[in-house]
Amino acid sequence: MPTLLVTGAAGIVGTALRPFLRQRYTLRLLDRKPVEGLVSGESALVGDLTDPAFVQQAVEGVDGIVHLACAHGTDIAFQSTVEPNYHATLYLLEAAQRFGVKRFVFASSHHVLGQYRSDQAEYFDDMPVAPDSYYALSKVFGEATCTTFSLRSDLATFIVRIGNADAKVSDARRLRMWTSARDLAQLLLIGLEHPAVRNEIVYGVSESPNPLFHNRRARELGYAPQDNAGEHLADNFLPYEAMAPVGSGRDHVGGAYAGVPLASVLERV
Ligand SMILES: NC(=O)c1ccc[n+]([C@@H]2O[C@H](COP(=O)([O-])OP(=O)(O)OC[C@H]3O[C@@H](n4cnc5c(N)ncnc54)[C@H](O)[C@@H]3O)[C@@H](O)[C@H]2O)c1
């Protein structure tokens, strides 16, 4: 079996994806936290992606990379994103190029479009980016860097703007962009294996009664979601009318992120 490096493997998304990915790959599971519950075909690598020597050791010998690790938060300061999101992504891409890795899947986010009001377009897929936070801005950097590396080398890159990957759908905003783990895994496998992939941007979303993203490119590549967000509502699901008009972010693609002031870079010292 080919070997796949999964960064941020101890997190919510990595943990949910493992059972699907290990059916096709030997998994090298990287995180700075211990990765629990290893089974046959999985190994763990504990360390920090901000260490370039560690990144090279992690990347050597793998066939593909799924890059999930990142620092995030509604009010994260710009400087807190620089090492884990900018430098670490560059280290990984450069190492991937150096060691002849074939595929690089980058976990981006719907937050790269998060500053839009949800009534500004019918579908947001092709809108210019409008990041809603320094977290989202770092995803824009990651996407752009994937494109540059894919055009300068044989590395094929696949950017997945994930909607919401919680186990259940918690409110009306997330209903429009939720993904099940099995649908996200199906999409990632397209990114890792479809021969037409060179550099793509797709949306990590299941079916929805009222989608924000059309996801045309993913469907062209054969993505056929098995789940519908409308059938996975949490017990305490909040319909639109029950969400606060201010603070809940119900009217923005990025939700509450879009209303939180950006931490000052002028006053950081
Ligand atoms: N969960 C969602 O709904 C959602 C939505 C949109 C996008 N995403 C994206 O998917 C990815 C995974 O999200 P998640 O919800 O699993 O996040 P998470 O916070 O649960 O997991 C991230 C993991 O990355 C690890 N990590 C962070 N920085 C690291 C570093 N420098 N070196 C090594 N490990 C490091 C953390 O220890 C953590 O285990 C992220 O890139 C996130 O932006 C997630």
Ligand as a Chemical Component Dictionary entry (heavy atoms), coordinates in Angstrom:
data_LIG
# 
_chem_comp.id                   LIG 
_chem_comp.type                 NON-POLYMER 
_chem_comp.pdbx_formal_charge   0 
_chem_comp.three_letter_code    LIG 
# 
loop_
_chem_comp_atom.comp_id 
_chem_comp_atom.atom_id 
_chem_comp_atom.alt_atom_id 
_chem_comp_atom.type_symbol 
_chem_comp_atom.charge 
_chem_comp_atom.model_Cartn_x 
_chem_comp_atom.model_Cartn_y 
_chem_comp_atom.model_Cartn_z 
_chem_comp_atom.pdbx_ordinal 
LIG N1  N1  N 0  -13.386 21.060 11.958 1  
LIG C1  C1  C 0  -13.985 21.802 11.028 2  
LIG O1  O1  O 0  -15.216 21.950 10.991 3  
LIG C2  C2  C 0  -13.150 22.513 9.995  4  
LIG C3  C3  C 0  -13.775 23.438 9.133  5  
LIG C4  C4  C 0  -13.015 24.080 8.162  6  
LIG C5  C5  C 0  -11.655 23.785 8.031  7  
LIG N2  N2  N 1  -11.083 22.892 8.891  8  
LIG C6  C6  C 0  -9.636  22.658 8.747  9  
LIG O2  O2  O 0  -9.365  21.277 8.878  10 
LIG C7  C7  C 0  -8.131  21.088 9.558  11 
LIG C8  C8  C 0  -8.350  20.175 10.753 12 
LIG O3  O3  O 0  -9.292  20.783 11.608 13 
LIG P1  P1  P 0  -9.662  20.153 13.031 14 
LIG O4  O4  O 0  -11.039 20.611 13.347 15 
LIG O5  O5  O -1 -9.346  18.719 13.047 16 
LIG O6  O6  O 0  -8.648  20.949 13.962 17 
LIG P2  P2  P 0  -8.065  20.482 15.373 18 
LIG O7  O7  O 0  -7.631  21.697 16.093 19 
LIG O8  O8  O 0  -9.025  19.555 16.054 20 
LIG O9  O9  O 0  -6.784  19.631 14.961 21 
LIG C9  C9  C 0  -5.606  20.229 14.507 22 
LIG C10 C10 C 0  -4.458  19.362 14.977 23 
LIG O10 O10 O 0  -3.252  19.932 14.463 24 
LIG C11 C11 C 0  -2.253  19.810 15.462 25 
LIG N3  N3  N 0  -1.259  20.856 15.220 26 
LIG C12 C12 C 0  -1.461  22.184 15.182 27 
LIG N4  N4  N 0  -0.318  22.824 14.935 28 
LIG C13 C13 C 0  0.631   21.872 14.812 29 
LIG C14 C14 C 0  2.027   21.913 14.553 30 
LIG N5  N5  N 0  2.672   23.088 14.403 31 
LIG N6  N6  N 0  2.709   20.756 14.479 32 
LIG C15 C15 C 0  2.073   19.564 14.664 33 
LIG N7  N7  N 0  0.748   19.473 14.923 34 
LIG C16 C16 C 0  0.045   20.614 14.991 35 
LIG C17 C17 C 0  -2.988  20.003 16.779 36 
LIG O11 O11 O 0  -2.269  19.427 17.868 37 
LIG C18 C18 C 0  -4.326  19.320 16.500 38 
LIG O12 O12 O 0  -4.325  17.970 16.939 39 
LIG C19 C19 C 0  -7.618  22.462 9.925  40 
LIG O13 O13 O 0  -6.668  22.874 8.967  41 
LIG C20 C20 C 0  -8.840  23.333 9.852  42 
LIG O14 O14 O 0  -8.527  24.658 9.516  43 
LIG C21 C21 C 0  -11.780 22.252 9.866  44 
# 
loop_
_chem_comp_bond.comp_id 
_chem_comp_bond.atom_id_1 
_chem_comp_bond.atom_id_2 
_chem_comp_bond.value_order 
_chem_comp_bond.pdbx_ordinal 
LIG N1  C1  SING 1  
LIG C1  O1  DOUB 2  
LIG C1  C2  SING 3  
LIG C2  C3  SING 4  
LIG C2  C21 DOUB 5  
LIG C3  C4  DOUB 6  
LIG C4  C5  SING 7  
LIG C5  N2  DOUB 8  
LIG N2  C6  SING 9  
LIG N2  C21 SING 10 
LIG C6  O2  SING 11 
LIG C6  C20 SING 12 
LIG O2  C7  SING 13 
LIG C7  C8  SING 14 
LIG C7  C19 SING 15 
LIG C8  O3  SING 16 
LIG O3  P1  SING 17 
LIG P1  O4  DOUB 18 
LIG P1  O5  SING 19 
LIG P1  O6  SING 20 
LIG O6  P2  SING 21 
LIG P2  O7  DOUB 22 
LIG P2  O8  SING 23 
LIG P2  O9  SING 24 
LIG O9  C9  SING 25 
LIG C9  C10 SING 26 
LIG C10 O10 SING 27 
LIG C10 C18 SING 28 
LIG O10 C11 SING 29 
LIG C11 N3  SING 30 
LIG C11 C17 SING 31 
LIG N3  C12 SING 32 
LIG N3  C16 SING 33 
LIG C12 N4  DOUB 34 
LIG N4  C13 SING 35 
LIG C13 C14 SING 36 
LIG C13 C16 DOUB 37 
LIG C14 N5  SING 38 
LIG C14 N6  DOUB 39 
LIG N6  C15 SING 40 
LIG C15 N7  DOUB 41 
LIG N7  C16 SING 42 
LIG C17 O11 SING 43 
LIG C17 C18 SING 44 
LIG C18 O12 SING 45 
LIG C19 O13 SING 46 
LIG C19 C20 SING 47 
LIG C20 O14 SING 48 
# 
